[in-house]
């Protein structure tokens, strides 16, 4: 039997994991990326993404995150076996609030579900928080928990490593080639056409182009929206207070404020972001981080980590989400165009599922069904004013306890 010729458009985390799994299943795979790898404008780029299990009362997402965490450990083992470094750092995750945790809220429901599923999150009050994690000594946060099973991953380096694996396993990687359109023959795809008009023939096509999805599948323009979210990298004057043993990955009353962050990385910087509403952007030409957005971060730091208010701003960028209406991933075959699969909709929290994405996407390409794919189905009928992901701040808290951005969120967790 002839191997299916499969083109995957986009070499971010969705695309490269799809390429690896499809190649493992016998496909002849070409992975096409419009820019360099990792693409500096892609959501998968940057120095870090959060790896967490916590999804409020959403048990399906927690179970997927549990499985993905095991995958991250397996990938760490493979990186080490190949003479490299671990790229997943299990520092634990600290989730704190400014008022006692209450039923119905993200932190309370996450803590309760963790315990129900056999995990052991450690409940923390304000005194313990300030003692164990001294950067949090302002007294503003009075409740929360620390969960050792979580941390962060070096996202840009992960993408580079996986692309190298793909090359080594026989995937053709076509870098710096922009796909402009899907080539069709009747009711099926015939391949893709690039910006010069040249065609790559294919039996199957996977659009894994993130915030650029609607450029190739315009019928999804109202379903998968590109939104922009600034992130900032800071160099603290006192690095010792921000090492991972004293400053793990954190969320700070995140469903009300959106703020989260990371410990000191290998370059001596920390990253602060906000998982918020965002604004619609052109993913190929994102705006610069605005002064008022930086002011919002400084306002957060002033009342949370005062020693960071005068930290050097090393870098800032606009991170593009591919936002679905409900905040879930979108991994599904096109209902009308045979041979086309769309794998997108990370919605600011998809990277953590990377060890599972390739299998999910390959199943969709091959027409298999599962509970997961039923949730991530083709669903243009969904019309919501706000997504359902429990950790996300939607900018609509009637009494936000901290100053925060009014027009944009900041990053991906």
N, C-alpha and C positions, 0 to 999 in steps of 0.2 A: 504494500500500500504506500502510495506517495505521501511524504510528509506534508502537512498543510503549510502553505506559505503565509506567515503571519507577520503583520507589521504592527508594532506598538509605537504610538505617537506620544512622546513625552518621556524623558528619562529621570523624572522625579521618583519618589518612593513608590507610587502606584505603578508606574511604568516599568521600572527596573525589576521589581519583584515579580510582576506579571511576565516579563521576558524570561527571567530565570526559571519560573515554574513551567511555562509553556515549552521552553527548550527541554526541560527535564521530561516532559510528556511527549517528546518526539517532534515538536513543531520546528520548522525552519524559520527562525525568528530574526527580524530586523528591528532594531530599536532606534528610532529617529528622534533627535533632539535639535530644536531650533537654535539653541545657543551653545555655550560651553557647558561642561559638566563638572560640578553641579551648576545649573543655571542661576546666576546671581539674582534674578527676579523671581525665582520659584519659591513656593512655600517651604519646600523640603530643604532649602539652603539655610544658612545661619549656623551658629555654633552649638545649639542645644534645643531639644524638645523634652517635655516632661513625659515620664513613664509612670502612670498611676493606674490603680484599679478603681478608684472612687468615682462613682457616677450617681450619687444619691440613691434613690430606690430602684434604679434601672439594673435589674439583675442580669439581663442579657448582655449589656455592655460590660458589666463587671466580669462575667464569665469569659468573654472574649479577651479582656485585658489580662486575666489570670493566665490564659493560654498563651497570649502574646509574650508575657513576661518570661515564661519558660523558653520561648523561642529566642528572646534576647540573650538569655544565659547560654543557650546552645550556640548562637552566633559568636558570643564572646569566646567560647571554647574553640570555635573554628578559627577566629582571628588569631588567637594565641598559638594554636597549632601551626599556623602558617608563618609564625615568627613576627606577628604584629602585636598590637595592643588591644586591650579591652576598650570598646567604645560605648558600652552601656555601664553606667556607674550607679550602683545601688546604694545611694546615700540615705534612702528613706524619704518620706514625704511628710511635711508638717502642714496641717490644715487648721487654722486658728480663726477665732471670731471675736468681735468686740462685745458681744452679749452672750449669755449662756445659750448653748446649742438647744434648739427646740424642734419638736416634731414637725415634719414637713419641709425643713430646711436642708440644704445640700449636705452640710457637715454632719448633722444628726442622722439623717437617713443613710449616708455613706457609712458612718460608724456602726450603725445598727446592722446594716447588711453585711459588712465585713465580719462582724461577730457571728452572724447567723451562718455564714459560709465557712466558719472555722478559722478565721484569721484572728490575730490578737493585737488590734490597734491599742496604743497606750493613751489613755485619756490624760490631758494636760491642762492644768489651770494656770492662771497668770503668774503665780509665784514660781512654779516649776519651770514654766516657759522662760522666765528671766534668768533663772539659775542655770539651766542647761544650755540655753541658747541666748547668750548675753546681748546680742544685737537687738533682741526683742524686749529690752528692759524699760521701755517707756510706760508700761502699765496700761496701754491702750487695749491690749488683747487679754481676755479673761478666761477663755475656754477653747477647746479644740482637742486634737489628737495627733499623735505621731505614729506613722505606720512604716515599719522597716522595709516592707516589700514594695519598693518603688524607688524612683530616682530620676536620672536623666541620661540622654543619649546624645552623642556628638553627631548631629544630624547631617551636616554637610559631608563629613568624613565617612559616614555610613553610606551615603549615596555613592561617593567615589569608590569605596570598597566593593559595593555590590555590582557596580558597573564593571569593575575589573574582573569580578567573578564571572559576570555574564560573558565578557570577551573570552575568558579562558575556557568557558564551557560551550563555545561555538556560536554565540549570539553575534550577529553583525551589528556594530554600533556605528551609526551614521550621525556624526556630530556636526553642528553648524548648518543644518539643513531644515528650513522652515516648511512644514506641510501647510499648503494653502487650501486644500479641498479634498474631499473624499471622492474617489473615482467610482462611478456606478455603471452597472450593466443590467438594465431591466430593474428588477426589484432586489438586486444584490450588489454588494460592493465589488469592485474590481481591483482595488488598490488605493493609492493616494497620489495626489499631484503636489509637487513642491512649488515654491514661489517662482521658479523659472519655467514652469509648465511641464517639467519632466515627470514621468510617472514611475512609481514603484508598484509593480503588479503584486497582487496578494489575493489569497482565498479568504483571509480573515483580517480584520483591522480592529485594534483596541485603541480607543481615544482615551489617553491617560494624561491629558494636558492641563489638569488643574484649573486654574482661574481662566485659562484660555479655552475651556471646553466649548463654550457657545460659538466660538469662531468656526469650529468644525461641525458642530451640531446646533445650528441656530434655533432649532425647535426647543432647545433647553434653556434659552436665554432667560426665561422667567422662573426656571427651576433651579439653576445653578448660577449664582451671581458672584462676580469677583468683587470682594471687599478688601479694603486696605487697613492695615493695623501696624502702627509704629512699634518697634522694639528698640531698647537702648542698652548699650553696654557701658558699664562704669568701672573705673579703676579706684578702689577704696584706698584711703590713706593708711588705714590699719588693716592690712590683709588678713591678719591672724583671726580677727573676729568673724571672717566670712569663709573660713575653711569648711569643708563639708561636714566634719564631725561636730561643728558648732553652729552651722548654718546650712541645713539641708534644703533641698527643693521645698518651696513653700507656696501656699495659697493664703491670701489675707482677706477673709470674709468675701471670698471671690464672687459669689453669686450676687453680692450687693455692690462690689466695687470693681471686680474684674482683675485686681492686681495679683500677680504671682511672680516668682523669681527663682534664681539658681545660685548655687554656691560658686565660689572662686573656681575658675577653670584653669587649664594649663597655661594660659596667657596672662593670668593674674587679673582677670576682669570678671565681673558678675553681670548677669543679664536680668533686667526687670521688664515685665510686659503686662499687658492687660487683655484678658479674654472677654472682649466687649462687642458692641454692636457693629462697629466699623462703618465705613462709607464706601459707596460704589467707586471703583477705580478702573483705569485702563491698565491691565496687568503688565503690558509691555512698556508702559511709560508712567510708573507710579510717581506720585508727588513726593517731594521731600518731607521729612518730619517737620511739622509746623511748630513755631515757637510756643503756641498755646498748649500743644501736646506735651512738649518738654516741661512746661510750667506745671502741668497736671502731675507729671511724674515727680517733680521736685516737691510739690505739695504733699503727695503721698509719703515721700521719704521723710519730710520734715516731722511728721507726726508718728512715723513708724520706725525709721532707722535714721535718726538725726545725724549720725556720723557720716552718712552718705550724701547729705545735702550739698556738700562742696566737693564731692568726688569728681574726678576728671571724666568727662564724656568722651569715651574712646570712639564710639561708633553708634550710628542709628540707621535704621532702614525701615521701609514700608514692606511688611510681609503680606502677600496676597492670599486670602482664603478663597477657596471655592465653596461658597456657602449654599447649602440646600435649604429649602423652606423649613424642614423640620430638624435640621442639624445632623441627620444621619448620612452615612456614606451612600453613594449611588454606584452600584456595581450591577449592570444589567445589559442584556442584549436588546438591541433596538427592535421594537415590536413590528416595524414595517420594512426595515432595510436589512435583509439577510446578511449575516457575516459581520455585522458591526456591533461591537460591545463598547459601552462607555463605563470607564472606571475613574470616578472623580468624587467630588463632594466631601473632601476631608473636613471642611467646616471648622478648621482650627484645632481639631483633636484627633486626626486620623493617623499621624505618624507612629503613635505608640503601637498600632496594630500591624506594623510592617511585617513581622514574621508570618502573619496570617494572610496578608493581602494577596500575595501571589496565588495561593491556593484558591481563594475566593474568586479572584478574577478569572483564573483558568477554568474553574468550574462553570462560571457564567459563559465564557467563550464556548465551552463544549456542551452547553445546554443542560447541565446538571442542576438540580434543585437542592435546597437546604433551608433550614430555619433562618440562617443568616441571610441568605440571598432573597428570601421572601421579604425580609425587613428592608433590604437595600435595593428593592425592585425598582423598575421603571414606574414612576408615580407622578405624572404631571398634574394629576387631580388634587394633589396636596396644596393647599393655600392657607398659610398661617401668617399671622402678624409677627410672630417670634418663634424661634426654634425651641426645641424641647430638651436640649442638653442641659443637665441640672447645674453644672459648674459655671455656666456662662452668665455674665452680667449683660442685661439687655437694655441698660440705660433708663429703666423706668421705675427705679426704687423711689417711693414718695419722699423718703427722708434719708438720702445717702449719708452715711456717717463720716465719710471723708470727702475732701474735694476730689473731683475726678473729671475726666474729659467728657464733654457734652456731645461731641460729634464723632468720636472714633474710639475704637478699642485698640489693644496693643499686642498681638502676638498669638501664639498657638500652644495649647497644652493638651 
